Amino acid sequence: MLLSDPSAEHEIRGVFVAGTDTDVGKTVVASSLAATLDARGERVAVFKPVVTGLDELEATLPDHELLKASAGSSQRPDRIAPYRFGPAVSPHLAAQMVGTRIDPDLLMRRAREAARNATVLIVEGVGGLMAPLTSRYFVRDFASDLGLPLIVVARPGLGTINHTLLTIEAARSAGLEVASVVLTPWPHPPDDVALSNRLTIAERTCLPVFAIPQLEVGESVPPLVDALARSLLEPVLPRRRVATLTH
């Protein structure tokens, strides 16, 4: 659960919050983790490689600003999200539309700079793991370069078994460590579909599957998200043991 930087003085604990799709709750989970750790006195850095859709925002803050506020961070916006685009399209297309190209090396440099100034790094992905950042560099590649364990965020309803299992298979085939799955927003009370989805995903992946209700920014963190945050503070465990969270 470490991000190693040869030029850094120490190694950083952290996590990569991935999603099965766009708008599945990655920012909610990432910001809840950041807020929980910040409340415990950790120096939390947040990072999101690309933000798109800024043209369509109304009353809601963009993802990188929500992450910053949750973490109590003093990071500049360009250090949290190096690329920020107006159109609500895939990152590689958003870059093309404004005549630029996303530089993977720049993303890695910015992430490492953030990590050097913190004790915990929370990285939020963009869309799903196979969302392209360039024509040949995907979110999965960025996660692999960082080497952080993944929390996979998914919807609880119909279709999520397929999306979640495909995401986990894509992650594991690239050698990524998947720590847990979060289904959100969890209905209250849960219906038979949601309950079956949670059980099936847990059985098929041998991972803890958390059920997180709808959260608002600034809302107190519920026990299940708190358990995820606690796991980041434990001593580093051997690989294949990072999925031992209680659920």
Contacts in CASP RR format, 6 or more apart in sequence:
PFRMAT RR
TARGET T0000
AUTHOR 0000-0000-0000
METHOD contacts of the structure
MODEL  1
MLLSDPSAEHEIRGVFVAGTDTDVGKTVVASSLAATLDARGERVAVFKPV
VTGLDELEATLPDHELLKASAGSSQRPDRIAPYRFGPAVSPHLAAQMVGT
RIDPDLLMRRAREAARNATVLIVEGVGGLMAPLTSRYFVRDFASDLGLPL
IVVARPGLGTINHTLLTIEAARSAGLEVASVVLTPWPHPPDDVALSNRLT
IAERTCLPVFAIPQLEVGESVPPLVDALARSLLEPVLPRRRVATLTH
1 13 0 8 1.000
1 14 0 8 1.000
1 15 0 8 1.000
1 148 0 8 1.000
1 149 0 8 1.000
1 179 0 8 1.000
1 232 0 8 1.000
1 236 0 8 1.000
1 237 0 8 1.000
1 242 0 8 1.000
2 11 0 8 1.000
2 12 0 8 1.000
2 13 0 8 1.000
2 14 0 8 1.000
2 148 0 8 1.000
2 236 0 8 1.000
3 11 0 8 1.000
3 12 0 8 1.000
3 14 0 8 1.000
3 111 0 8 1.000
3 112 0 8 1.000
3 115 0 8 1.000
3 121 0 8 1.000
3 146 0 8 1.000
3 147 0 8 1.000
3 148 0 8 1.000
4 11 0 8 1.000
5 11 0 8 1.000
5 12 0 8 1.000
5 112 0 8 1.000
5 115 0 8 1.000
5 116 0 8 1.000
7 112 0 8 1.000
8 112 0 8 1.000
8 115 0 8 1.000
8 116 0 8 1.000
9 116 0 8 1.000
12 115 0 8 1.000
12 116 0 8 1.000
12 118 0 8 1.000
12 119 0 8 1.000
12 120 0 8 1.000
12 121 0 8 1.000
13 119 0 8 1.000
13 120 0 8 1.000
13 121 0 8 1.000
13 232 0 8 1.000
13 233 0 8 1.000
13 236 0 8 1.000
14 120 0 8 1.000
14 121 0 8 1.000
14 122 0 8 1.000
14 123 0 8 1.000
14 148 0 8 1.000
14 149 0 8 1.000
14 232 0 8 1.000
15 33 0 8 1.000
15 121 0 8 1.000
15 122 0 8 1.000
15 123 0 8 1.000
15 148 0 8 1.000
15 149 0 8 1.000
15 150 0 8 1.000
15 151 0 8 1.000
15 179 0 8 1.000
15 232 0 8 1.000
16 123 0 8 1.000
16 124 0 8 1.000
16 125 0 8 1.000
16 143 0 8 1.000
16 146 0 8 1.000
16 147 0 8 1.000
16 148 0 8 1.000
16 149 0 8 1.000
16 150 0 8 1.000
16 151 0 8 1.000
17 26 0 8 1.000
17 29 0 8 1.000
17 30 0 8 1.000
17 33 0 8 1.000
17 122 0 8 1.000
17 123 0 8 1.000
17 124 0 8 1.000
17 125 0 8 1.000
17 150 0 8 1.000
17 151 0 8 1.000
17 153 0 8 1.000
18 26 0 8 1.000
18 125 0 8 1.000
18 128 0 8 1.000
18 129 0 8 1.000
18 139 0 8 1.000
18 143 0 8 1.000
18 150 0 8 1.000
18 151 0 8 1.000
18 152 0 8 1.000
18 153 0 8 1.000
18 167 0 8 1.000
18 171 0 8 1.000
19 25 0 8 1.000
19 26 0 8 1.000
19 125 0 8 1.000
19 127 0 8 1.000
19 128 0 8 1.000
19 129 0 8 1.000
19 152 0 8 1.000
19 153 0 8 1.000
19 154 0 8 1.000
19 167 0 8 1.000
20 128 0 8 1.000
20 152 0 8 1.000
20 153 0 8 1.000
20 154 0 8 1.000
20 155 0 8 1.000
20 160 0 8 1.000
20 163 0 8 1.000
20 164 0 8 1.000
20 166 0 8 1.000
20 167 0 8 1.000
21 127 0 8 1.000
21 128 0 8 1.000
21 154 0 8 1.000
21 155 0 8 1.000
21 163 0 8 1.000
22 126 0 8 1.000
22 127 0 8 1.000
22 128 0 8 1.000
22 131 0 8 1.000
24 153 0 8 1.000
24 154 0 8 1.000
24 155 0 8 1.000
24 184 0 8 1.000
25 153 0 8 1.000
25 184 0 8 1.000
26 124 0 8 1.000
26 125 0 8 1.000
26 127 0 8 1.000
26 153 0 8 1.000
27 63 0 8 1.000
27 66 0 8 1.000
27 67 0 8 1.000
27 124 0 8 1.000
28 184 0 8 1.000
28 212 0 8 1.000
28 215 0 8 1.000
29 151 0 8 1.000
29 153 0 8 1.000
29 182 0 8 1.000
29 184 0 8 1.000
29 212 0 8 1.000
29 225 0 8 1.000
29 228 0 8 1.000
30 46 0 8 1.000
30 67 0 8 1.000
30 70 0 8 1.000
30 122 0 8 1.000
30 123 0 8 1.000
30 124 0 8 1.000
31 46 0 8 1.000
31 66 0 8 1.000
31 67 0 8 1.000
31 69 0 8 1.000
31 70 0 8 1.000
31 71 0 8 1.000
31 217 0 8 1.000
32 70 0 8 1.000
32 212 0 8 1.000
32 215 0 8 1.000
32 221 0 8 1.000
32 225 0 8 1.000
32 229 0 8 1.000
33 122 0 8 1.000
33 225 0 8 1.000
33 228 0 8 1.000
33 229 0 8 1.000
33 232 0 8 1.000
34 44 0 8 1.000
34 46 0 8 1.000
34 67 0 8 1.000
34 70 0 8 1.000
34 71 0 8 1.000
34 72 0 8 1.000
34 73 0 8 1.000
34 122 0 8 1.000
35 70 0 8 1.000
35 71 0 8 1.000
35 218 0 8 1.000
35 221 0 8 1.000
36 221 0 8 1.000
36 225 0 8 1.000
36 226 0 8 1.000
36 229 0 8 1.000
37 44 0 8 1.000
37 71 0 8 1.000
37 120 0 8 1.000
37 122 0 8 1.000
37 229 0 8 1.000
37 232 0 8 1.000
37 233 0 8 1.000
38 44 0 8 1.000
38 70 0 8 1.000
38 71 0 8 1.000
38 72 0 8 1.000
40 229 0 8 1.000
40 233 0 8 1.000
42 118 0 8 1.000
42 119 0 8 1.000
42 120 0 8 1.000
42 233 0 8 1.000
43 117 0 8 1.000
43 118 0 8 1.000
43 119 0 8 1.000
43 120 0 8 1.000
44 71 0 8 1.000
44 72 0 8 1.000
44 73 0 8 1.000
44 118 0 8 1.000
44 119 0 8 1.000
44 120 0 8 1.000
44 121 0 8 1.000
44 122 0 8 1.000
45 71 0 8 1.000
45 73 0 8 1.000
45 75 0 8 1.000
45 114 0 8 1.000
45 115 0 8 1.000
45 117 0 8 1.000
45 118 0 8 1.000
45 120 0 8 1.000
45 121 0 8 1.000
45 122 0 8 1.000
46 64 0 8 1.000
46 67 0 8 1.000
46 68 0 8 1.000
46 70 0 8 1.000
46 71 0 8 1.000
46 73 0 8 1.000
46 75 0 8 1.000
46 80 0 8 1.000
46 114 0 8 1.000
46 121 0 8 1.000
46 122 0 8 1.000
46 123 0 8 1.000
46 124 0 8 1.000
47 80 0 8 1.000
47 81 0 8 1.000
47 110 0 8 1.000
47 111 0 8 1.000
47 114 0 8 1.000
47 121 0 8 1.000
47 122 0 8 1.000
47 123 0 8 1.000
47 124 0 8 1.000
48 63 0 8 1.000
48 64 0 8 1.000
48 67 0 8 1.000
48 80 0 8 1.000
48 81 0 8 1.000
48 123 0 8 1.000
48 124 0 8 1.000
48 125 0 8 1.000
48 126 0 8 1.000
49 81 0 8 1.000
49 82 0 8 1.000
49 83 0 8 1.000
49 91 0 8 1.000
49 102 0 8 1.000
49 107 0 8 1.000
49 111 0 8 1.000
49 123 0 8 1.000
49 125 0 8 1.000
49 126 0 8 1.000
49 133 0 8 1.000
49 139 0 8 1.000
49 142 0 8 1.000
50 81 0 8 1.000
50 82 0 8 1.000
50 83 0 8 1.000
50 84 0 8 1.000
50 85 0 8 1.000
50 91 0 8 1.000
50 94 0 8 1.000
50 102 0 8 1.000
50 126 0 8 1.000
50 133 0 8 1.000
51 62 0 8 1.000
51 63 0 8 1.000
51 64 0 8 1.000
51 81 0 8 1.000
51 83 0 8 1.000
51 84 0 8 1.000
51 85 0 8 1.000
51 126 0 8 1.000
52 84 0 8 1.000
52 85 0 8 1.000
52 86 0 8 1.000
52 87 0 8 1.000
52 88 0 8 1.000
52 89 0 8 1.000
52 90 0 8 1.000
52 91 0 8 1.000
52 94 0 8 1.000
52 126 0 8 1.000
53 85 0 8 1.000
53 86 0 8 1.000
53 87 0 8 1.000
53 88 0 8 1.000
53 89 0 8 1.000
53 94 0 8 1.000
54 62 0 8 1.000
54 84 0 8 1.000
54 85 0 8 1.000
54 86 0 8 1.000
55 86 0 8 1.000
55 87 0 8 1.000
55 88 0 8 1.000
56 86 0 8 1.000
56 88 0 8 1.000
61 69 0 8 1.000
61 217 0 8 1.000
62 81 0 8 1.000
62 84 0 8 1.000
63 81 0 8 1.000
63 124 0 8 1.000
64 77 0 8 1.000
64 80 0 8 1.000
64 81 0 8 1.000
64 84 0 8 1.000
65 77 0 8 1.000
66 217 0 8 1.000
67 73 0 8 1.000
67 80 0 8 1.000
67 122 0 8 1.000
67 124 0 8 1.000
68 75 0 8 1.000
68 77 0 8 1.000
68 80 0 8 1.000
69 217 0 8 1.000
70 217 0 8 1.000
70 218 0 8 1.000
71 122 0 8 1.000
73 80 0 8 1.000
75 114 0 8 1.000
77 84 0 8 1.000
78 84 0 8 1.000
79 110 0 8 1.000
79 113 0 8 1.000
79 114 0 8 1.000
80 114 0 8 1.000
82 106 0 8 1.000
82 107 0 8 1.000
82 110 0 8 1.000
83 91 0 8 1.000
83 95 0 8 1.000
83 100 0 8 1.000
83 102 0 8 1.000
85 91 0 8 1.000
85 94 0 8 1.000
85 95 0 8 1.000
85 97 0 8 1.000
85 98 0 8 1.000
86 94 0 8 1.000
87 93 0 8 1.000
87 94 0 8 1.000
87 97 0 8 1.000
89 97 0 8 1.000
90 131 0 8 1.000
90 132 0 8 1.000
91 102 0 8 1.000
91 126 0 8 1.000
91 131 0 8 1.000
91 132 0 8 1.000
91 133 0 8 1.000
92 102 0 8 1.000
92 132 0 8 1.000
92 133 0 8 1.000
92 134 0 8 1.000
92 135 0 8 1.000
95 101 0 8 1.000
95 102 0 8 1.000
95 134 0 8 1.000
101 134 0 8 1.000
102 133 0 8 1.000
102 134 0 8 1.000
102 137 0 8 1.000
104 133 0 8 1.000
104 134 0 8 1.000
104 137 0 8 1.000
104 141 0 8 1.000
104 142 0 8 1.000
104 145 0 8 1.000
107 133 0 8 1.000
107 142 0 8 1.000
108 142 0 8 1.000
108 145 0 8 1.000
108 146 0 8 1.000
111 121 0 8 1.000
111 123 0 8 1.000
111 146 0 8 1.000
114 121 0 8 1.000
115 121 0 8 1.000
120 232 0 8 1.000
120 233 0 8 1.000
121 148 0 8 1.000
123 143 0 8 1.000
123 146 0 8 1.000
123 148 0 8 1.000
125 139 0 8 1.000
125 142 0 8 1.000
125 143 0 8 1.000
126 133 0 8 1.000
126 139 0 8 1.000
127 139 0 8 1.000
128 139 0 8 1.000
128 167 0 8 1.000
129 138 0 8 1.000
129 139 0 8 1.000
129 140 0 8 1.000
129 143 0 8 1.000
129 167 0 8 1.000
129 170 0 8 1.000
129 171 0 8 1.000
130 138 0 8 1.000
130 139 0 8 1.000
130 140 0 8 1.000
130 170 0 8 1.000
131 138 0 8 1.000
131 139 0 8 1.000
132 138 0 8 1.000
132 139 0 8 1.000
133 139 0 8 1.000
133 141 0 8 1.000
133 142 0 8 1.000
140 170 0 8 1.000
140 171 0 8 1.000
140 174 0 8 1.000
140 176 0 8 1.000
141 174 0 8 1.000
143 150 0 8 1.000
143 171 0 8 1.000
143 174 0 8 1.000
143 176 0 8 1.000
144 174 0 8 1.000
144 175 0 8 1.000
144 176 0 8 1.000
147 176 0 8 1.000
147 177 0 8 1.000
149 176 0 8 1.000
149 177 0 8 1.000
149 178 0 8 1.000
149 179 0 8 1.000
149 242 0 8 1.000
150 171 0 8 1.000
150 176 0 8 1.000
150 177 0 8 1.000
150 178 0 8 1.000
150 179 0 8 1.000
151 179 0 8 1.000
151 180 0 8 1.000
151 181 0 8 1.000
151 182 0 8 1.000
151 228 0 8 1.000
152 164 0 8 1.000
152 167 0 8 1.000
152 168 0 8 1.000
152 171 0 8 1.000
152 178 0 8 1.000
152 180 0 8 1.000
152 181 0 8 1.000
152 182 0 8 1.000
153 181 0 8 1.000
153 182 0 8 1.000
153 184 0 8 1.000
154 160 0 8 1.000
154 163 0 8 1.000
154 164 0 8 1.000
154 167 0 8 1.000
154 181 0 8 1.000
154 182 0 8 1.000
154 183 0 8 1.000
154 184 0 8 1.000
154 201 0 8 1.000
155 163 0 8 1.000
155 183 0 8 1.000
155 184 0 8 1.000
156 183 0 8 1.000
156 184 0 8 1.000
156 185 0 8 1.000
156 186 0 8 1.000
156 187 0 8 1.000
156 190 0 8 1.000
156 193 0 8 1.000
156 194 0 8 1.000
156 197 0 8 1.000
156 198 0 8 1.000
156 211 0 8 1.000
157 193 0 8 1.000
157 194 0 8 1.000
157 197 0 8 1.000
158 193 0 8 1.000
159 197 0 8 1.000
160 183 0 8 1.000
160 197 0 8 1.000
160 201 0 8 1.000
161 197 0 8 1.000
161 200 0 8 1.000
161 201 0 8 1.000
161 204 0 8 1.000
164 181 0 8 1.000
164 201 0 8 1.000
164 205 0 8 1.000
165 201 0 8 1.000
165 204 0 8 1.000
165 205 0 8 1.000
168 178 0 8 1.000
168 181 0 8 1.000
168 205 0 8 1.000
168 207 0 8 1.000
171 178 0 8 1.000
172 178 0 8 1.000
177 239 0 8 1.000
177 240 0 8 1.000
177 242 0 8 1.000
178 205 0 8 1.000
178 207 0 8 1.000
178 243 0 8 1.000
179 207 0 8 1.000
179 231 0 8 1.000
179 242 0 8 1.000
179 243 0 8 1.000
179 245 0 8 1.000
180 207 0 8 1.000
180 208 0 8 1.000
180 209 0 8 1.000
180 210 0 8 1.000
180 228 0 8 1.000
180 243 0 8 1.000
180 245 0 8 1.000
180 247 0 8 1.000
181 201 0 8 1.000
181 202 0 8 1.000
181 205 0 8 1.000
181 207 0 8 1.000
181 208 0 8 1.000
181 209 0 8 1.000
181 210 0 8 1.000
182 209 0 8 1.000
182 210 0 8 1.000
182 211 0 8 1.000
182 212 0 8 1.000
182 228 0 8 1.000
183 194 0 8 1.000
183 197 0 8 1.000
183 198 0 8 1.000
183 201 0 8 1.000
183 209 0 8 1.000
183 210 0 8 1.000
183 211 0 8 1.000
183 212 0 8 1.000
184 211 0 8 1.000
184 212 0 8 1.000
184 213 0 8 1.000
184 214 0 8 1.000
184 215 0 8 1.000
185 212 0 8 1.000
185 213 0 8 1.000
185 214 0 8 1.000
185 215 0 8 1.000
186 194 0 8 1.000
186 211 0 8 1.000
186 212 0 8 1.000
186 213 0 8 1.000
186 214 0 8 1.000
187 194 0 8 1.000
188 213 0 8 1.000
190 198 0 8 1.000
190 211 0 8 1.000
194 211 0 8 1.000
198 209 0 8 1.000
198 211 0 8 1.000
201 207 0 8 1.000
201 209 0 8 1.000
202 208 0 8 1.000
202 209 0 8 1.000
202 247 0 8 1.000
206 243 0 8 1.000
207 243 0 8 1.000
208 243 0 8 1.000
208 244 0 8 1.000
208 245 0 8 1.000
208 246 0 8 1.000
208 247 0 8 1.000
209 247 0 8 1.000
210 224 0 8 1.000
210 225 0 8 1.000
210 227 0 8 1.000
210 228 0 8 1.000
210 245 0 8 1.000
210 247 0 8 1.000
211 224 0 8 1.000
212 222 0 8 1.000
212 224 0 8 1.000
212 225 0 8 1.000
213 222 0 8 1.000
215 221 0 8 1.000
215 222 0 8 1.000
215 225 0 8 1.000
221 229 0 8 1.000
224 247 0 8 1.000
227 245 0 8 1.000
227 246 0 8 1.000
227 247 0 8 1.000
228 245 0 8 1.000
231 242 0 8 1.000
231 245 0 8 1.000
237 244 0 8 1.000
END
